Amino acid sequence: MSKDQGMGTIQLSAAMLISGTIGAFVLASGQSATNSVFFRCLIGGLVLLAYILVKNIHKKANLNKENLPLIIIIGFSIVINWVSLFKSYEYIPIGLSTTVYHAQPFLVFFGGALFLNAPLSRPRLTYILIGFIGLCLVIDPSEHFSWDSNYLLGCSLALIAAFFYALATIATKKLNNVPPHVIALSQLVIGLILLAPLANFSALPDKSSQWAALLVLGIVHSAAMYILIYSAYQKLEAAQIAVLNYLYPLAAVGVDYFYFGITLSTTQLIGGFLILACGLFGMLNLNPLNLLVKARNPS
């Protein structure tokens, strides 16, 4: 591993571990999902704008008539993604929500095949099927069968978040010559515009700890995290990025356990493992038959 790859690994690992703690700070802020996302966009946007201006990144942006509609679609999708994911934390544990949310690689595979003419290989179809089984195990319908329950509502919100994240990912692949930092800033700006009329400014935090949580959401979980992620992406290969991204749900499950004292059932842990493993192998497009052959014949 080169020095650049080593630094990239550290940066992306830090970013994913930070991502895993976002739910705890959303809950600590005492704000609604809409308010939390609004202040995330406001604070994070200001910090990220300053970074972009200092680094002159904005001069490299090609905001032409082809890119602008895509940027708007991406911004709308990410804002709905954030609000849905944050709202899901009100109904189900953070670790469970994040695990369900990581069904999004499968949505990206299908979306890429439908809209980008990306090949959908047999191994990926196999992993999608197994991953869906894992999702059913995580939701655990044998114990939570009422569609009116908070449990299924939380899982549904996490899946909605995954859908809109996948939509934003697919749209991003069609952008040309727009620096990722500028794409991130556009998402925060669009979030501000969309949520300003919806935010409840009569229910702002009344404790300094809640304001501190919002500041951390904006500065650390938005601006700093984006900077770490996109700096790392420039140094790492796709396979390395795919592996490190799975630190996010593991960190979220850890936060649930150590901070909230919540654990997943054995069935849910098995389902979560299937989702994460199949999502990872699907990203890497590994053939399960080849893996078995290599395991039996290591030489």
N, C-alpha and C positions, 0 to 999 in steps of 0.2 A: 504494500500500500504506500503510495507516494505521500509526501508531506501535505500537499493540497487535499488529497482524499482523506487523510487523517483529520485535518481541520474541518473538512466538510462533514465527516462523520460526527465529530463533536458538536458542530453547529446544528445539524438536523436532529441529533439525539436530544439536545437541549430543547429544541423547538417542540418536539413530540412530547417530551415530559411536561413542558409548559402547557401544551394543549390538553393533556390529561387532567390538569388541575382547574380548567376553566369553569367546569360545573360548580365546583366548590365556591368559587368567587362570585358566580352568578347568584347562588343561593345566599351567600354572605351579604350581598348588596341589599337584599330585602326588596328589590325592585321587580316589577313585572318583566316578562320576556321582552316586550316592546321597549320599555324604558332602558333595560340593560343593553340592548342592541343599539339604541339611540346614543347613549353615552359612550359606548364602545366606539361607535363611528365618529363621534365628535372629538373625543380625546385622542384616539388612535389616529384619526385623520390629520389632526394638527401636528402630531409628532412625526408621522410619515411624510407629510408635506414638507416639513422642515428638513428632513433627511434627504428627500428628493432634490430640493433646491440647493442644499449644500453640496451634494454630489453631482449636480447638473444632469441628473438622470432624465429630467423632463425634456431636454433638448434632443433626446434620441427617440422620442415618441412620435409615431406616425398616425395621427388622429384624423384619418381621411374618411370619406363617406362610406367606404366599405367597412372600416373598423368600428365607427361610432355606433351603428345599430347593434353590433355584437357586444360592445362594451356595455350598452344599456341592458341587453338581455342577461349578460353575465351578472351585472350589478343587481338587477331584480331577483335573479335566481339565488344569489348568495345571501341577500337580505332575508328572503323567505326561508332559506336554509338555516340561518342563524336563529331567527325568531322561532321556527318550529323546533329546533334542537333545544334551545333554552327553555321553551315551554314544556318540552317533554320531561325536563328535570323536576317539574312540579308534580309529576304523576308516578314516575318510576326512578329507581336508583340511577345515579350518573353512570356507573360502570355498565349497567344493563342497556341504558339508552345508547351509550357510545358503541357497544358491541353490535346492537341492532343497526345503528347508523353505518357501521362498516360493511353493510350489505352493498354499499355504493360501488365498489369495484365491479360487481356483477352487472349493475345498471350501466356502468361505463362501457363494459364489453358489448352489451346488447346495443346501446346507443351508437357506439362506434361502428358496429356492423350495419346498422340501419341508415345512419346519416353520413358516415365518413367512408363507407365501403371498406372498413377494416375487416380483415379475415377473422372469422370466428372458428377457431380450430376445434377438433374433437376433444382434446384435453381441456380446453376452456369450457366447452359445453358440459363436460363431466364435472368439473369443479363447480360450475354454476348450479347443477342439480344437487350435488352434495352440500353446497353452501345453503341452498334453499331448505334442505332437510335440517341443517344446523340452525337456520333462522326459526323454523317451527319448534325446535327443541328449546331455543332461548325464550321464545314467547310462551312456551309450555302450556298449550291449550288444555291439557288434562286438568290443570289446577285453576286456570283463569279462562273460563269459557264464556263469560258474559261480555258481549260486545259493548255493553254500557259501562263496563268497569273502567276505573282510572288506569288500571294496568294496561289494558289493550289500547286505550287512548294514548298513553305515553309511548307505547311501541309504534302506534300508527304515526304519531308526530315525528318520531325518529326516522321512520321510513320515508315520510314526506321530505324531511331534511335531506336524506340520502338521495332522493330523486332529483331535487333541485341542485344539489352539489354535482351530481352526474351531468345534469343539463349544462351547468356552468363550465364543467371540465370539457365537455364536447365542444361548446361554443368557443372556448379559449383556444382550442386546437386550430380554429379557423382564423385567428388573429395573425396579422403580419406586422412585424417591426414595432411592437409595442412592449416596452420593458415591463417585466412582471410587477415591479414596484408601482408603476403607473396604473396597471390593471387593479392592483390592490387598493390604491388610493381612490380610483374611480368607484370601486365597490363601497367604500366608506362614505364617499360623497353622495352617492345615490341612496345609501341607507339613511343619511341625514335628511335628505329631501323627502323620502317616502315616509319616514317615521315621525318627523317633526309634528305633523298634524294629529298623529295618533298617540304620541307620548302623553302621559299623565303627569303634568308638572305640578299638580296639586298634591301628589303623593311622593315627593322627593325624600331622600334619606334624611333622617333626623339624628343620626349618630355618625360620629367621625369615622368609625370603623366601616360603616357602609359606604361612605364616600371614598375611603381608602380602597375598598374592594373595587369600586367603579374605576378608580384611577389605575389600579393594577390591570383591570380588564382592557383599558384603553392603551396604556403604555406598554405593558408586558405582553398581554395576550393578543394584541393587535399589531402595533407598530414593531416592537422588538421581535416578536415571533415571525412576522412577515420578512423582516430583514434577515433573520437567521435562516429561514427556509430558502429564500431565493439566493442568498449567498452560498448555501450548501448545494443547491441544485446546479450551480455553475461548476462545482468541483467533483460531483459524483455521477456515476453511471445510473441508468434507469433501474437496474437490478438492485443496486445498493439503496436507492431511494425507496423502492418498494419494500425492502426488508425493514428499514428503519421506521417507516410510517406506522408499523404495527406496534411501536412503543406507545403510541397514543392510547389505544383501548386498554393496554396492559396498565398504563399509568392511571387511567380512570378507574379501573377495577381496584387498584391499590389505594386510591383516594377513598373510595367507598369503604374499603375494609379498615384502613387505619384511622380515617377521620370520622366516618359516620358509623362504623361498626356493622356494615352491611356486607353480607356474603351472598353469592349466587348458589343456587342448588346444584347438586351433582349433574342433573339433566341439563341445566342452563350452562354449566361450565363445559360440558361436552359439546353442546351446540355452539357456544362461543369459540371453542377451539376449532370446530369444523369451519365456521365462517372465516376466522382469521387465517387458518392454514390454506383453505381453498382460495381465498382472496389473494394471498401471497403467491401461491403456486400458479394461479391464473394470470397474475400480472407478469410472472416470469415465463409463462407459457410452457411449463414443464410437463412432459408426457409421463403420466403415472406408471405406464407399462415400462418405460425406460428406467424409471426410478427403481421399480421392483427388480429388474434385470441386474442393475448395478449393485443393488443391495445383496442379491444372491451371488453375484460374481464380482467381488470388489477388486479383483486383479484386472 
